[in-house]
Amino acid sequence: MNDTRFLDDGDVIPKGTNIGICIYKLQRNPKIYPEPNEYKPERFSKEESEKRNFYDFFAFSGGARGCPGTQIAYTQLKIVIATVLQNFRIESKGTAADLDTYWGPVLKPKNAFIRLHCR
């Protein structure tokens, strides 16, 4: 393992240094996602996704050491969403602007803004 030098500013990271990446900030880079805190699902359309680098959306890591459970997670997510939509009517109790979050192992809402009603 060697020291790593960055070409743009010449900074050096000494070998053996532990580095953490803040995925929350990485996923909200305004150069990649203009108005990063606005809800815009069209960002993830096929056409928009093809305009970005594969690693710009980094939910499950990538490359040779990417998460092996990615496909299982996506499949389970679709099943859960379909089951909820089949069995419940969803009522919103606020707007996205009202949402407040807190940090944990994952980003979580401090307060829930939806109510589920059995069908």
ROFI-527822 format. One record per residue (C-alpha): residue number from 1; chain; x, y, z. Coordinates in nm, 2 decimals. Layout:
ROFI-527822
{marba NUM; "A"; {X; Y; Z}}
...
//
This chain:
ROFI-527822
{marba 1; "A"; {0.00; 0.00; 0.00}}
{marba 2; "A"; {0.13; 0.35; -0.09}}
{marba 3; "A"; {0.05; 0.71; -0.01}}
{marba 4; "A"; {-0.22; 0.85; -0.23}}
{marba 5; "A"; {-0.17; 1.19; -0.40}}
{marba 6; "A"; {-0.47; 1.37; -0.55}}
{marba 7; "A"; {-0.39; 1.53; -0.88}}
{marba 8; "A"; {-0.62; 1.84; -0.85}}
{marba 9; "A"; {-0.47; 1.99; -0.53}}
{marba 10; "A"; {-0.17; 1.77; -0.44}}
{marba 11; "A"; {-0.31; 1.66; -0.10}}
{marba 12; "A"; {-0.16; 1.34; 0.02}}
{marba 13; "A"; {-0.34; 1.07; 0.22}}
{marba 14; "A"; {-0.08; 0.86; 0.40}}
{marba 15; "A"; {-0.09; 0.48; 0.36}}
{marba 16; "A"; {-0.28; 0.31; 0.64}}
{marba 17; "A"; {-0.52; 0.60; 0.69}}
{marba 18; "A"; {-0.89; 0.50; 0.76}}
{marba 19; "A"; {-1.13; 0.70; 0.54}}
{marba 20; "A"; {-1.51; 0.74; 0.59}}
{marba 21; "A"; {-1.74; 0.86; 0.31}}
{marba 22; "A"; {-2.05; 1.05; 0.40}}
{marba 23; "A"; {-2.30; 0.89; 0.16}}
{marba 24; "A"; {-2.57; 1.14; 0.27}}
{marba 25; "A"; {-2.36; 1.43; 0.14}}
{marba 26; "A"; {-2.24; 1.24; -0.17}}
{marba 27; "A"; {-2.60; 1.17; -0.28}}
{marba 28; "A"; {-2.68; 1.54; -0.24}}
{marba 29; "A"; {-2.41; 1.69; -0.46}}
{marba 30; "A"; {-2.57; 1.98; -0.64}}
{marba 31; "A"; {-2.34; 1.94; -0.94}}
{marba 32; "A"; {-2.50; 1.59; -1.00}}
{marba 33; "A"; {-2.84; 1.65; -0.85}}
{marba 34; "A"; {-2.95; 2.02; -0.89}}
{marba 35; "A"; {-3.18; 2.11; -0.60}}
{marba 36; "A"; {-3.07; 1.80; -0.41}}
{marba 37; "A"; {-3.32; 1.83; -0.13}}
{marba 38; "A"; {-3.62; 1.86; -0.36}}
{marba 39; "A"; {-3.83; 1.55; -0.42}}
{marba 40; "A"; {-3.79; 1.48; -0.80}}
{marba 41; "A"; {-3.85; 1.12; -0.89}}
{marba 42; "A"; {-3.78; 1.19; -1.25}}
{marba 43; "A"; {-3.41; 1.21; -1.16}}
{marba 44; "A"; {-3.41; 0.83; -1.16}}
{marba 45; "A"; {-3.58; 0.78; -1.50}}
{marba 46; "A"; {-3.39; 0.57; -1.75}}
{marba 47; "A"; {-3.31; 0.88; -1.96}}
{marba 48; "A"; {-3.18; 1.09; -1.66}}
{marba 49; "A"; {-2.99; 0.79; -1.52}}
{marba 50; "A"; {-2.80; 0.73; -1.84}}
{marba 51; "A"; {-2.67; 1.09; -1.83}}
{marba 52; "A"; {-2.49; 1.03; -1.50}}
{marba 53; "A"; {-2.19; 0.81; -1.40}}
{marba 54; "A"; {-2.29; 0.47; -1.27}}
{marba 55; "A"; {-2.13; 0.56; -0.93}}
{marba 56; "A"; {-2.33; 0.88; -0.88}}
{marba 57; "A"; {-2.60; 0.69; -0.71}}
{marba 58; "A"; {-2.42; 0.49; -0.44}}
{marba 59; "A"; {-2.69; 0.32; -0.23}}
{marba 60; "A"; {-2.52; -0.03; -0.23}}
{marba 61; "A"; {-2.16; 0.06; -0.32}}
{marba 62; "A"; {-2.03; -0.06; -0.65}}
{marba 63; "A"; {-1.75; -0.23; -0.83}}
{marba 64; "A"; {-1.60; -0.57; -0.74}}
{marba 65; "A"; {-1.68; -0.52; -0.37}}
{marba 66; "A"; {-2.03; -0.39; -0.41}}
{marba 67; "A"; {-2.31; -0.52; -0.20}}
{marba 68; "A"; {-2.40; -0.88; -0.30}}
{marba 69; "A"; {-2.75; -0.83; -0.16}}
{marba 70; "A"; {-2.85; -0.54; -0.39}}
{marba 71; "A"; {-3.08; -0.74; -0.61}}
{marba 72; "A"; {-3.25; -0.91; -0.32}}
{marba 73; "A"; {-3.30; -0.58; -0.14}}
{marba 74; "A"; {-3.46; -0.42; -0.45}}
{marba 75; "A"; {-3.69; -0.73; -0.50}}
{marba 76; "A"; {-3.80; -0.72; -0.13}}
{marba 77; "A"; {-3.86; -0.35; -0.16}}
{marba 78; "A"; {-4.09; -0.40; -0.45}}
{marba 79; "A"; {-4.28; -0.68; -0.27}}
{marba 80; "A"; {-4.32; -0.47; 0.04}}
{marba 81; "A"; {-4.45; -0.16; -0.15}}
{marba 82; "A"; {-4.69; -0.37; -0.35}}
{marba 83; "A"; {-4.82; -0.54; -0.04}}
{marba 84; "A"; {-4.87; -0.21; 0.14}}
{marba 85; "A"; {-5.05; -0.05; -0.16}}
{marba 86; "A"; {-5.28; -0.36; -0.20}}
{marba 87; "A"; {-5.38; -0.37; 0.17}}
{marba 88; "A"; {-5.38; 0.00; 0.28}}
{marba 89; "A"; {-5.50; 0.34; 0.17}}
{marba 90; "A"; {-5.23; 0.59; 0.25}}
{marba 91; "A"; {-5.32; 0.94; 0.39}}
{marba 92; "A"; {-5.06; 1.21; 0.41}}
{marba 93; "A"; {-5.05; 1.43; 0.73}}
{marba 94; "A"; {-4.79; 1.68; 0.61}}
{marba 95; "A"; {-4.56; 1.78; 0.33}}
{marba 96; "A"; {-4.20; 1.69; 0.25}}
{marba 97; "A"; {-4.10; 2.04; 0.36}}
{marba 98; "A"; {-4.23; 1.95; 0.72}}
{marba 99; "A"; {-4.01; 1.64; 0.74}}
{marba 100; "A"; {-3.73; 1.65; 1.00}}
{marba 101; "A"; {-3.47; 1.38; 1.01}}
{marba 102; "A"; {-3.21; 1.25; 1.25}}
{marba 103; "A"; {-2.89; 1.05; 1.20}}
{marba 104; "A"; {-2.85; 0.69; 1.30}}
{marba 105; "A"; {-2.70; 0.39; 1.12}}
{marba 106; "A"; {-2.94; 0.52; 0.85}}
{marba 107; "A"; {-3.12; 0.85; 0.80}}
{marba 108; "A"; {-3.46; 0.83; 0.97}}
{marba 109; "A"; {-3.76; 1.07; 1.01}}
{marba 110; "A"; {-3.82; 1.22; 1.35}}
{marba 111; "A"; {-4.19; 1.23; 1.29}}
{marba 112; "A"; {-4.42; 1.03; 1.07}}
{marba 113; "A"; {-4.65; 1.21; 0.83}}
{marba 114; "A"; {-4.86; 0.92; 0.69}}
{marba 115; "A"; {-5.15; 0.72; 0.82}}
{marba 116; "A"; {-5.24; 0.38; 0.69}}
{marba 117; "A"; {-5.61; 0.27; 0.66}}
{marba 118; "A"; {-5.70; -0.09; 0.60}}
{marba 119; "A"; {-5.87; -0.16; 0.28}}
//
